[in-house]
Amino acid sequence: LSLFDLKLEATFREEKLKLEEEDLSRITASDGTLPGGLTPEQFQKMVANPELMSFLQSTKVQEAMKLLMTGGPEELQSKLEADPELRETLAKVQKVMGDVGVPPK
């Protein structure tokens, strides 16, 4: 695992994550964004938010992300219509993401 991966794992274990500028510069694209289109500042705010990290570890959210990546937005929308708990959880995730400066897509 890379130093970055180890630091991210520390976050998921609820340890304090300290990303150095050098860590972020290694994964920053030429347009100044990280994978997923986030700015380094947005990413740092996200990983520093324990509520968001908790959501991202939830089985429901992980299943939704997998469904979005494999089946596309239509399949995720069908799942959201059939699963009110997932719909509520993803609404909370979107709110927290907005709170840390990541606009909804």
Secondary structure, DSSP 8 states (H G I E B T S, - for coil): --HHHHHHHHHHTT------HHHHHHH--TTS--TTS--HHHHHHHHT-HHHHHHHHSHHHHHHHHHHHHHHHHHHHHHHHH-HHHHHHHHHHHHHHHHTT----
